[in-house]
């Protein structure tokens, strides 16, 4: 099972792709990145950049993911 994890923020956005082993005991990090947006841009432009970057990461991995939503 592959999991897409996103640590949201509009200045910095953390993205990781994890894979669980077949037994479901351990996770392996397949991809990890911190995407930054320029502080001088308007908020809407920053959100657009974040959306485009996340789309690009998902497209480039060519994988299907298990959705997971956590609230803190």
PyMOL Python script that loads the backbone (N, CA, C, O; Angstrom):
from pymol import cmd

cmd.read_pdbstr("""\
ATOM      1  N   UNK A   1       0.848  -1.168   0.000  1.00  0.00           N
ATOM      2  CA  UNK A   1       0.000   0.000   0.000  1.00  0.00           C
ATOM      3  C   UNK A   1       0.895   1.233   0.000  1.00  0.00           C
ATOM      4  O   UNK A   1       1.880   1.296   0.736  1.00  0.00           O
ATOM      5  N   UNK A   2       0.548   2.206  -0.825  1.00  0.00           N
ATOM      6  CA  UNK A   2       1.281   3.466  -0.885  1.00  0.00           C
ATOM      7  C   UNK A   2       0.433   4.578  -0.289  1.00  0.00           C
ATOM      8  O   UNK A   2      -0.782   4.628  -0.486  1.00  0.00           O
ATOM      9  N   UNK A   3       1.088   5.462   0.437  1.00  0.00           N
ATOM     10  CA  UNK A   3       0.397   6.546   1.133  1.00  0.00           C
ATOM     11  C   UNK A   3       1.039   7.874   0.744  1.00  0.00           C
ATOM     12  O   UNK A   3       2.261   8.016   0.786  1.00  0.00           O
ATOM     13  N   UNK A   4       0.214   8.835   0.367  1.00  0.00           N
ATOM     14  CA  UNK A   4       0.672  10.190   0.086  1.00  0.00           C
ATOM     15  C   UNK A   4       0.430  11.018   1.333  1.00  0.00           C
ATOM     16  O   UNK A   4      -0.711  11.165   1.771  1.00  0.00           O
ATOM     17  N   UNK A   5       1.494  11.559   1.906  1.00  0.00           N
ATOM     18  CA  UNK A   5       1.375  12.389   3.103  1.00  0.00           C
ATOM     19  C   UNK A   5       1.702  13.831   2.769  1.00  0.00           C
ATOM     20  O   UNK A   5       2.690  14.113   2.091  1.00  0.00           O
ATOM     21  N   UNK A   6       0.863  14.750   3.250  1.00  0.00           N
ATOM     22  CA  UNK A   6       1.075  16.175   3.000  1.00  0.00           C
ATOM     23  C   UNK A   6       1.024  16.916   4.319  1.00  0.00           C
ATOM     24  O   UNK A   6       0.066  16.793   5.083  1.00  0.00           O
ATOM     25  N   UNK A   7       2.074  17.692   4.578  1.00  0.00           N
ATOM     26  CA  UNK A   7       2.124  18.580   5.741  1.00  0.00           C
ATOM     27  C   UNK A   7       1.839  19.979   5.205  1.00  0.00           C
ATOM     28  O   UNK A   7       2.733  20.618   4.650  1.00  0.00           O
ATOM     29  N   UNK A   8       0.602  20.469   5.363  1.00  0.00           N
ATOM     30  CA  UNK A   8       0.203  21.695   4.676  1.00  0.00           C
ATOM     31  C   UNK A   8       0.789  22.969   5.269  1.00  0.00           C
ATOM     32  O   UNK A   8       1.092  23.063   6.459  1.00  0.00           O
ATOM     33  N   UNK A   9       0.930  23.923   4.394  1.00  0.00           N
ATOM     34  CA  UNK A   9       1.367  25.265   4.741  1.00  0.00           C
ATOM     35  C   UNK A   9       1.474  26.045   3.450  1.00  0.00           C
ATOM     36  O   UNK A   9       1.673  25.437   2.398  1.00  0.00           O
ATOM     37  N   UNK A  10       1.351  27.362   3.475  1.00  0.00           N
ATOM     38  CA  UNK A  10       1.468  28.104   2.220  1.00  0.00           C
ATOM     39  C   UNK A  10       2.841  28.733   2.050  1.00  0.00           C
ATOM     40  O   UNK A  10       3.150  29.232   0.969  1.00  0.00           O
ATOM     41  N   UNK A  11       3.670  28.724   3.081  1.00  0.00           N
ATOM     42  CA  UNK A  11       5.066  29.126   2.899  1.00  0.00           C
ATOM     43  C   UNK A  11       5.898  27.907   2.538  1.00  0.00           C
ATOM     44  O   UNK A  11       6.689  27.934   1.596  1.00  0.00           O
ATOM     45  N   UNK A  12       5.706  26.837   3.302  1.00  0.00           N
ATOM     46  CA  UNK A  12       6.392  25.564   3.052  1.00  0.00           C
ATOM     47  C   UNK A  12       5.376  24.436   3.104  1.00  0.00           C
ATOM     48  O   UNK A  12       4.515  24.384   3.982  1.00  0.00           O
ATOM     49  N   UNK A  13       5.499  23.543   2.149  1.00  0.00           N
ATOM     50  CA  UNK A  13       4.595  22.400   2.065  1.00  0.00           C
ATOM     51  C   UNK A  13       5.443  21.142   2.018  1.00  0.00           C
ATOM     52  O   UNK A  13       6.281  20.988   1.129  1.00  0.00           O
ATOM     53  N   UNK A  14       5.232  20.245   2.963  1.00  0.00           N
ATOM     54  CA  UNK A  14       5.953  18.986   2.978  1.00  0.00           C
ATOM     55  C   UNK A  14       5.128  17.904   2.303  1.00  0.00           C
ATOM     56  O   UNK A  14       3.933  17.765   2.561  1.00  0.00           O
ATOM     57  N   UNK A  15       5.783  17.138   1.435  1.00  0.00           N
ATOM     58  CA  UNK A  15       5.115  16.048   0.727  1.00  0.00           C
ATOM     59  C   UNK A  15       5.981  14.806   0.845  1.00  0.00           C
ATOM     60  O   UNK A  15       7.199  14.870   0.675  1.00  0.00           O
ATOM     61  N   UNK A  16       5.351  13.677   1.138  1.00  0.00           N
ATOM     62  CA  UNK A  16       6.075  12.406   1.207  1.00  0.00           C
ATOM     63  C   UNK A  16       5.212  11.289   0.657  1.00  0.00           C
ATOM     64  O   UNK A  16       3.986  11.315   0.766  1.00  0.00           O
ATOM     65  N   UNK A  17       5.869  10.314   0.070  1.00  0.00           N
ATOM     66  CA  UNK A  17       5.191   9.107  -0.386  1.00  0.00           C
ATOM     67  C   UNK A  17       5.815   7.947   0.370  1.00  0.00           C
ATOM     68  O   UNK A  17       7.026   7.730   0.321  1.00  0.00           O
ATOM     69  N   UNK A  18       4.969   7.210   1.065  1.00  0.00           N
ATOM     70  CA  UNK A  18       5.404   6.062   1.863  1.00  0.00           C
ATOM     71  C   UNK A  18       4.834   4.786   1.264  1.00  0.00           C
ATOM     72  O   UNK A  18       3.801   4.800   0.594  1.00  0.00           O
ATOM     73  N   UNK A  19       5.523   3.694   1.518  1.00  0.00           N
ATOM     74  CA  UNK A  19       5.007   2.392   1.099  1.00  0.00           C
ATOM     75  C   UNK A  19       5.091   1.444   2.277  1.00  0.00           C
ATOM     76  O   UNK A  19       6.134   1.329   2.920  1.00  0.00           O
ATOM     77  N   UNK A  20       3.985   0.761   2.560  1.00  0.00           N
ATOM     78  CA  UNK A  20       3.971  -0.254   3.619  1.00  0.00           C
ATOM     79  C   UNK A  20       4.363  -1.590   3.017  1.00  0.00           C
ATOM     80  O   UNK A  20       4.033  -1.890   1.869  1.00  0.00           O
ATOM     81  N   UNK A  21       5.079  -2.397   3.812  1.00  0.00           N
ATOM     82  CA  UNK A  21       5.423  -3.733   3.327  1.00  0.00           C
ATOM     83  C   UNK A  21       4.176  -4.604   3.284  1.00  0.00           C
ATOM     84  O   UNK A  21       3.114  -4.211   3.768  1.00  0.00           O
ATOM     85  N   UNK A  22       4.314  -5.786   2.701  1.00  0.00           N
ATOM     86  CA  UNK A  22       3.145  -6.655   2.507  1.00  0.00           C
ATOM     87  C   UNK A  22       2.493  -7.085   3.811  1.00  0.00           C
ATOM     88  O   UNK A  22       1.288  -7.332   3.848  1.00  0.00           O
ATOM     89  N   UNK A  23       3.277  -7.179   4.881  1.00  0.00           N
ATOM     90  CA  UNK A  23       2.724  -7.552   6.181  1.00  0.00           C
ATOM     91  C   UNK A  23       2.092  -6.352   6.887  1.00  0.00           C
ATOM     92  O   UNK A  23       1.365  -6.520   7.866  1.00  0.00           O
ATOM     93  N   UNK A  24       2.368  -5.139   6.391  1.00  0.00           N
ATOM     94  CA  UNK A  24       1.826  -3.931   7.006  1.00  0.00           C
ATOM     95  C   UNK A  24       2.547  -3.523   8.270  1.00  0.00           C
ATOM     96  O   UNK A  24       2.024  -2.739   9.063  1.00  0.00           O
ATOM     97  N   UNK A  25       3.763  -4.056   8.469  1.00  0.00           N
ATOM     98  CA  UNK A  25       4.515  -3.772   9.698  1.00  0.00           C
ATOM     99  C   UNK A  25       5.413  -2.543   9.590  1.00  0.00           C
ATOM    100  O   UNK A  25       5.565  -1.803  10.562  1.00  0.00           O
ATOM    101  N   UNK A  26       6.001  -2.320   8.432  1.00  0.00           N
ATOM    102  CA  UNK A  26       6.998  -1.264   8.283  1.00  0.00           C
ATOM    103  C   UNK A  26       6.652  -0.360   7.108  1.00  0.00           C
ATOM    104  O   UNK A  26       6.021  -0.777   6.137  1.00  0.00           O
ATOM    105  N   UNK A  27       7.092   0.907   7.229  1.00  0.00           N
ATOM    106  CA  UNK A  27       6.928   1.860   6.149  1.00  0.00           C
ATOM    107  C   UNK A  27       8.298   2.212   5.585  1.00  0.00           C
ATOM    108  O   UNK A  27       9.297   2.235   6.304  1.00  0.00           O
ATOM    109  N   UNK A  28       8.323   2.482   4.294  1.00  0.00           N
ATOM    110  CA  UNK A  28       9.545   2.895   3.607  1.00  0.00           C
ATOM    111  C   UNK A  28       9.244   4.213   2.899  1.00  0.00           C
ATOM    112  O   UNK A  28       8.212   4.333   2.240  1.00  0.00           O
ATOM    113  N   UNK A  29      10.130   5.203   3.024  1.00  0.00           N
ATOM    114  CA  UNK A  29       9.942   6.490   2.358  1.00  0.00           C
ATOM    115  C   UNK A  29      10.430   6.356   0.916  1.00  0.00           C
ATOM    116  O   UNK A  29      11.604   6.080   0.670  1.00  0.00           O
ATOM    117  N   UNK A  30       9.515   6.556  -0.029  1.00  0.00           N
ATOM    118  CA  UNK A  30       9.859   6.493  -1.440  1.00  0.00           C
ATOM    119  C   UNK A  30      10.217   7.863  -1.998  1.00  0.00           C
ATOM    120  O   UNK A  30      11.015   7.972  -2.929  1.00  0.00           O
ATOM    121  N   UNK A  31       9.625   8.907  -1.425  1.00  0.00           N
ATOM    122  CA  UNK A  31       9.827  10.270  -1.916  1.00  0.00           C
ATOM    123  C   UNK A  31       9.536  11.233  -0.781  1.00  0.00           C
ATOM    124  O   UNK A  31       8.616  11.019   0.008  1.00  0.00           O
ATOM    125  N   UNK A  32      10.332  12.302  -0.703  1.00  0.00           N
ATOM    126  CA  UNK A  32      10.119  13.330   0.309  1.00  0.00           C
ATOM    127  C   UNK A  32      10.632  14.659  -0.232  1.00  0.00           C
ATOM    128  O   UNK A  32      11.719  14.735  -0.804  1.00  0.00           O
ATOM    129  N   UNK A  33       9.827  15.708  -0.039  1.00  0.00           N
ATOM    130  CA  UNK A  33      10.225  17.018  -0.550  1.00  0.00           C
ATOM    131  C   UNK A  33       9.546  18.119   0.251  1.00  0.00           C
ATOM    132  O   UNK A  33       8.435  17.950   0.754  1.00  0.00           O
ATOM    133  N   UNK A  34      10.234  19.245   0.359  1.00  0.00           N
ATOM    134  CA  UNK A  34       9.663  20.450   0.959  1.00  0.00           C
ATOM    135  C   UNK A  34       9.594  21.502  -0.137  1.00  0.00           C
ATOM    136  O   UNK A  34      10.620  21.907  -0.683  1.00  0.00           O
ATOM    137  N   UNK A  35       8.389  21.942  -0.455  1.00  0.00           N
ATOM    138  CA  UNK A  35       8.170  22.931  -1.500  1.00  0.00           C
ATOM    139  C   UNK A  35       7.933  24.288  -0.852  1.00  0.00           C
ATOM    140  O   UNK A  35       7.098  24.410   0.043  1.00  0.00           O
ATOM    141  N   UNK A  36       8.667  25.315  -1.300  1.00  0.00           N
ATOM    142  CA  UNK A  36       8.530  26.667  -0.748  1.00  0.00           C
ATOM    143  C   UNK A  36       7.921  27.596  -1.789  1.00  0.00           C
ATOM    144  O   UNK A  36       8.190  27.476  -2.984  1.00  0.00           O
ATOM    145  N   UNK A  37       7.091  28.527  -1.312  1.00  0.00           N
ATOM    146  CA  UNK A  37       6.523  29.549  -2.183  1.00  0.00           C
ATOM    147  C   UNK A  37       7.126  30.902  -1.820  1.00  0.00           C
ATOM    148  O   UNK A  37       7.403  31.158  -0.648  1.00  0.00           O
ATOM    149  N   UNK A  38       7.333  31.768  -2.806  1.00  0.00           N
ATOM    150  CA  UNK A  38       7.897  33.093  -2.541  1.00  0.00           C
ATOM    151  C   UNK A  38       6.954  33.949  -1.691  1.00  0.00           C
ATOM    152  O   UNK A  38       5.764  34.054  -1.990  1.00  0.00           O
ATOM    153  N   UNK A  39       7.486  34.552  -0.642  1.00  0.00           N
ATOM    154  CA  UNK A  39       6.688  35.366   0.276  1.00  0.00           C
ATOM    155  C   UNK A  39       6.125  36.621  -0.398  1.00  0.00           C
ATOM    156  O   UNK A  39       5.145  37.186   0.086  1.00  0.00           O
ATOM    157  N   UNK A  40       6.720  37.060  -1.491  1.00  0.00           N
ATOM    158  CA  UNK A  40       6.283  38.292  -2.162  1.00  0.00           C
ATOM    159  C   UNK A  40       5.023  38.096  -3.010  1.00  0.00           C
ATOM    160  O   UNK A  40       4.384  39.069  -3.410  1.00  0.00           O
ATOM    161  N   UNK A  41       4.674  36.853  -3.277  1.00  0.00           N
ATOM    162  CA  UNK A  41       3.476  36.590  -4.092  1.00  0.00           C
ATOM    163  C   UNK A  41       2.202  36.757  -3.273  1.00  0.00           C
ATOM    164  O   UNK A  41       2.204  36.627  -2.049  1.00  0.00           O
ATOM    165  N   UNK A  42       1.119  37.048  -3.979  1.00  0.00           N
ATOM    166  CA  UNK A  42      -0.198  37.108  -3.353  1.00  0.00           C
ATOM    167  C   UNK A  42      -0.573  35.712  -2.852  1.00  0.00           C
ATOM    168  O   UNK A  42      -0.109  34.702  -3.379  1.00  0.00           O
ATOM    169  N   UNK A  43      -1.418  35.680  -1.830  1.00  0.00           N
ATOM    170  CA  UNK A  43      -1.830  34.405  -1.231  1.00  0.00           C
ATOM    171  C   UNK A  43      -2.429  33.460  -2.272  1.00  0.00           C
ATOM    172  O   UNK A  43      -2.113  32.271  -2.282  1.00  0.00           O
ATOM    173  N   UNK A  44      -3.291  33.982  -3.146  1.00  0.00           N
ATOM    174  CA  UNK A  44      -3.931  33.132  -4.165  1.00  0.00           C
ATOM    175  C   UNK A  44      -2.901  32.542  -5.125  1.00  0.00           C
ATOM    176  O   UNK A  44      -3.043  31.398  -5.557  1.00  0.00           O
ATOM    177  N   UNK A  45      -1.877  33.304  -5.458  1.00  0.00           N
ATOM    178  CA  UNK A  45      -0.826  32.800  -6.340  1.00  0.00           C
ATOM    179  C   UNK A  45      -0.018  31.698  -5.647  1.00  0.00           C
ATOM    180  O   UNK A  45       0.386  30.719  -6.274  1.00  0.00           O
ATOM    181  N   UNK A  46       0.208  31.877  -4.355  1.00  0.00           N
ATOM    182  CA  UNK A  46       0.943  30.862  -3.592  1.00  0.00           C
ATOM    183  C   UNK A  46       0.153  29.568  -3.526  1.00  0.00           C
ATOM    184  O   UNK A  46       0.720  28.488  -3.693  1.00  0.00           O
ATOM    185  N   UNK A  47      -1.149  29.662  -3.284  1.00  0.00           N
ATOM    186  CA  UNK A  47      -1.996  28.466  -3.249  1.00  0.00           C
ATOM    187  C   UNK A  47      -2.007  27.760  -4.605  1.00  0.00           C
ATOM    188  O   UNK A  47      -1.994  26.531  -4.672  1.00  0.00           O
ATOM    189  N   UNK A  48      -2.033  28.538  -5.672  1.00  0.00           N
ATOM    190  CA  UNK A  48      -2.007  27.953  -7.007  1.00  0.00           C
ATOM    191  C   UNK A  48      -0.697  27.192  -7.233  1.00  0.00           C
ATOM    192  O   UNK A  48      -0.717  26.085  -7.772  1.00  0.00           O
ATOM    193  N   UNK A  49       0.428  27.763  -6.834  1.00  0.00           N
ATOM    194  CA  UNK A  49       1.720  27.089  -6.974  1.00  0.00           C
ATOM    195  C   UNK A  49       1.746  25.774  -6.196  1.00  0.00           C
ATOM    196  O   UNK A  49       2.259  24.765  -6.679  1.00  0.00           O
ATOM    197  N   UNK A  50       1.191  25.799  -4.997  1.00  0.00           N
ATOM    198  CA  UNK A  50       1.136  24.584  -4.174  1.00  0.00           C
ATOM    199  C   UNK A  50       0.314  23.504  -4.872  1.00  0.00           C
ATOM    200  O   UNK A  50       0.732  22.349  -4.952  1.00  0.00           O
ATOM    201  N   UNK A  51      -0.857  23.888  -5.376  1.00  0.00           N
ATOM    202  CA  UNK A  51      -1.710  22.928  -6.079  1.00  0.00           C
ATOM    203  C   UNK A  51      -1.022  22.339  -7.298  1.00  0.00           C
ATOM    204  O   UNK A  51      -1.109  21.135  -7.537  1.00  0.00           O
ATOM    205  N   UNK A  52      -0.344  23.167  -8.064  1.00  0.00           N
ATOM    206  CA  UNK A  52       0.369  22.690  -9.251  1.00  0.00           C
ATOM    207  C   UNK A  52       1.508  21.751  -8.874  1.00  0.00           C
ATOM    208  O   UNK A  52       1.725  20.746  -9.552  1.00  0.00           O
ATOM    209  N   UNK A  53       2.229  22.056  -7.819  1.00  0.00           N
ATOM    210  CA  UNK A  53       3.337  21.203  -7.383  1.00  0.00           C
ATOM    211  C   UNK A  53       2.837  19.835  -6.913  1.00  0.00           C
ATOM    212  O   UNK A  53       3.427  18.809  -7.250  1.00  0.00           O
ATOM    213  N   UNK A  54       1.766  19.819  -6.146  1.00  0.00           N
ATOM    214  CA  UNK A  54       1.208  18.542  -5.674  1.00  0.00           C
ATOM    215  C   UNK A  54       0.707  17.714  -6.864  1.00  0.00           C
ATOM    216  O   UNK A  54       0.928  16.504  -6.908  1.00  0.00           O
ATOM    217  N   UNK A  55       0.035  18.354  -7.826  1.00  0.00           N
ATOM    218  CA  UNK A  55      -0.411  17.640  -9.023  1.00  0.00           C
ATOM    219  C   UNK A  55       0.761  17.035  -9.780  1.00  0.00           C
ATOM    220  O   UNK A  55       0.692  15.895 -10.238  1.00  0.00           O
ATOM    221  N   UNK A  56       1.850  17.812  -9.910  1.00  0.00           N
ATOM    222  CA  UNK A  56       3.031  17.348 -10.623  1.00  0.00           C
ATOM    223  C   UNK A  56       3.651  16.135  -9.926  1.00  0.00           C
ATOM    224  O   UNK A  56       4.043  15.171 -10.584  1.00  0.00           O
ATOM    225  N   UNK A  57       3.738  16.183  -8.609  1.00  0.00           N
ATOM    226  CA  UNK A  57       4.312  15.063  -7.845  1.00  0.00           C
ATOM    227  C   UNK A  57       3.473  13.805  -8.045  1.00  0.00           C
ATOM    228  O   UNK A  57       4.015  12.726  -8.286  1.00  0.00           O
ATOM    229  N   UNK A  58       2.156  13.941  -7.946  1.00  0.00           N
ATOM    230  CA  UNK A  58       1.274  12.780  -8.124  1.00  0.00           C
ATOM    231  C   UNK A  58       1.395  12.241  -9.551  1.00  0.00           C
ATOM    232  O   UNK A  58       1.474  11.029  -9.750  1.00  0.00           O
ATOM    233  N   UNK A  59       1.409  13.122 -10.528  1.00  0.00           N
ATOM    234  CA  UNK A  59       1.513  12.694 -11.923  1.00  0.00           C
ATOM    235  C   UNK A  59       2.846  11.988 -12.185  1.00  0.00           C
ATOM    236  O   UNK A  59       2.879  10.961 -12.862  1.00  0.00           O
ATOM    237  N   UNK A  60       3.931  12.527 -11.658  1.00  0.00           N
ATOM    238  CA  UNK A  60       5.260  11.960 -11.912  1.00  0.00           C
ATOM    239  C   UNK A  60       5.475  10.618 -11.229  1.00  0.00           C
ATOM    240  O   UNK A  60       6.282   9.812 -11.693  1.00  0.00           O
ATOM    241  N   UNK A  61       4.775  10.368 -10.146  1.00  0.00           N
ATOM    242  CA  UNK A  61       4.944   9.082  -9.471  1.00  0.00           C
ATOM    243  C   UNK A  61       4.145   7.983 -10.156  1.00  0.00           C
ATOM    244  O   UNK A  61       4.492   6.806 -10.054  1.00  0.00           O
ATOM    245  N   UNK A  62       3.068   8.363 -10.861  1.00  0.00           N
ATOM    246  CA  UNK A  62       2.271   7.391 -11.588  1.00  0.00           C
ATOM    247  C   UNK A  62       1.682   6.310 -10.697  1.00  0.00           C
ATOM    248  O   UNK A  62       1.521   5.169 -11.131  1.00  0.00           O
ATOM    249  N   UNK A  63       1.369   6.647  -9.493  1.00  0.00           N
ATOM    250  CA  UNK A  63       0.909   5.669  -8.518  1.00  0.00           C
ATOM    251  C   UNK A  63      -0.510   5.993  -8.051  1.00  0.00           C
ATOM    252  O   UNK A  63      -0.989   7.121  -8.175  1.00  0.00           O
ATOM    253  N   UNK A  64      -1.152   4.982  -7.520  1.00  0.00           N
ATOM    254  CA  UNK A  64      -2.425   5.177  -6.826  1.00  0.00           C
ATOM    255  C   UNK A  64      -2.127   5.174  -5.340  1.00  0.00           C
ATOM    256  O   UNK A  64      -1.262   4.434  -4.873  1.00  0.00           O
ATOM    257  N   UNK A  65      -2.852   6.009  -4.595  1.00  0.00           N
ATOM    258  CA  UNK A  65      -2.577   6.182  -3.180  1.00  0.00           C
ATOM    259  C   UNK A  65      -3.795   5.876  -2.330  1.00  0.00           C
ATOM    260  O   UNK A  65      -4.936   5.979  -2.780  1.00  0.00           O
ATOM    261  N   UNK A  66      -3.525   5.500  -1.100  1.00  0.00           N
ATOM    262  CA  UNK A  66      -4.557   5.307  -0.099  1.00  0.00           C
ATOM    263  C   UNK A  66      -4.806   6.654   0.581  1.00  0.00           C
ATOM    264  O   UNK A  66      -3.889   7.195   1.199  1.00  0.00           O
ATOM    265  N   UNK A  67      -6.021   7.214   0.487  1.00  0.00           N
ATOM    266  CA  UNK A  67      -6.278   8.506   1.120  1.00  0.00           C
ATOM    267  C   UNK A  67      -6.410   8.378   2.634  1.00  0.00           C
ATOM    268  O   UNK A  67      -7.030   7.440   3.134  1.00  0.00           O
ATOM    269  N   UNK A  68      -5.836   9.305   3.339  1.00  0.00           N
ATOM    270  CA  UNK A  68      -5.882   9.316   4.793  1.00  0.00           C
ATOM    271  C   UNK A  68      -5.973  10.758   5.248  1.00  0.00           C
ATOM    272  O   UNK A  68      -5.203  11.605   4.795  1.00  0.00           O
ATOM    273  N   UNK A  69      -6.908  11.042   6.141  1.00  0.00           N
ATOM    274  CA  UNK A  69      -7.081  12.404   6.622  1.00  0.00           C
ATOM    275  C   UNK A  69      -7.027  12.384   8.147  1.00  0.00           C
ATOM    276  O   UNK A  69      -7.789  11.670   8.799  1.00  0.00           O
ATOM    277  N   UNK A  70      -6.119  13.174   8.699  1.00  0.00           N
ATOM    278  CA  UNK A  70      -5.970  13.261  10.157  1.00  0.00           C
ATOM    279  C   UNK A  70      -6.208  14.697  10.609  1.00  0.00           C
ATOM    280  O   UNK A  70      -5.821  15.645   9.925  1.00  0.00           O
ATOM    281  N   UNK A  71      -6.832  14.845  11.740  1.00  0.00           N
ATOM    282  CA  UNK A  71      -7.049  16.159  12.325  1.00  0.00           C
ATOM    283  C   UNK A  71      -6.253  16.266  13.624  1.00  0.00           C
ATOM    284  O   UNK A  71      -6.213  15.334  14.427  1.00  0.00           O
ATOM    285  N   UNK A  72      -5.632  17.406  13.805  1.00  0.00           N
ATOM    286  CA  UNK A  72      -4.864  17.635  15.033  1.00  0.00           C
ATOM    287  C   UNK A  72      -5.454  18.784  15.805  1.00  0.00           C
ATOM    288  O   UNK A  72      -4.949  19.135  16.871  1.00  0.00           O
TER     289      UNK A  72
END
""", "prot")
cmd.dss("prot")
cmd.show_as("cartoon", "prot")
cmd.util.cbc("prot")
cmd.orient("prot")
